[in-house]
Amino acid sequence: MIRRFRACGLEFKESDGFTHDWFTLIPALELAYKTSIHSPTVEFSGELENKHPTFPVSFRRPYHSADKELFPLRNPTPLTVPSVEQSEDKTIKKVMKERRLRGKNQTEYLVIYRHPVHED
């Protein structure tokens, strides 16, 4: 950057009228600039590359349910339970497997029926 200013032929004077000889200062200024740590300079170690991202515990806040006085129009949606039709054709003979879904907080079952229904 200093070389560009000097190449333009600009002279920089102090308040006393003294001009610097920038050509003698260029090597020292370049060395100081190249060896200093700048704000966008980031060094990654091997440990940081192999870790998964984490959420700081200090960012957690306690849960507060919705206050009816502050939010009078906010009504919680009622949970609807799906209807299960019990018929003679769908009687469970044996539960083969059970699994719990993480995100949905549900349990699913793999079952064998006594009278299997064949749908074409």
C-alpha positions, 0 to 999 in steps of 0.5 A, spaced: 500 500 500 505 504 501 509 502 495 502 505 491 502 511 494 509 512 493 509 510 486 503 516 485 508 521 487 505 523 493 508 527 498 506 526 505 508 532 510 507 532 517 505 539 520 512 541 521 513 540 513 517 534 514 517 529 509 519 522 510 523 518 506 518 512 505 523 507 501 527 506 507 521 505 511 517 500 506 521 493 508 520 494 516 513 496 515 511 490 510 514 486 515 510 489 521 504 488 517 505 481 515 507 478 522 501 482 525 495 478 527 489 481 524 481 480 526 479 476 520 485 471 521 483 465 524 487 459 526 484 452 527 487 446 531 486 439 529 481 439 535 476 444 533 475 440 526 473 434 529 468 436 534 461 437 533 458 443 534 455 445 541 450 449 544 452 453 550 449 452 557 449 459 559 444 461 553 438 456 556 432 460 559 427 456 564 421 455 560 415 459 562 408 457 560 403 462 557 400 467 562 392 467 561 392 475 563 398 477 558 395 473 552 388 472 553 387 470 546 392 465 546 388 458 546 392 451 547 390 447 541 387 440 544 390 434 543 386 429 538 387 422 539 386 418 533 380 413 533 382 406 533 377 401 530 376 395 533 373 389 529 374 382 529 378 382 523 383 386 526 385 382 532 392 382 534 395 376 535 403 378 537 407 384 537 413 383 533 417 389 534 417 396 538 420 402 537 420 409 539 420 415 535 425 420 537 422 427 534 415 425 535 415 422 542 411 416 539 411 408 540 410 404 533 409 397 533 410 391 528 404 386 529 401 380 526 393 380 526 389 373 527 385 374 521 390 378 516 386 383 511 388 382 504 388 388 500 388 388 493 
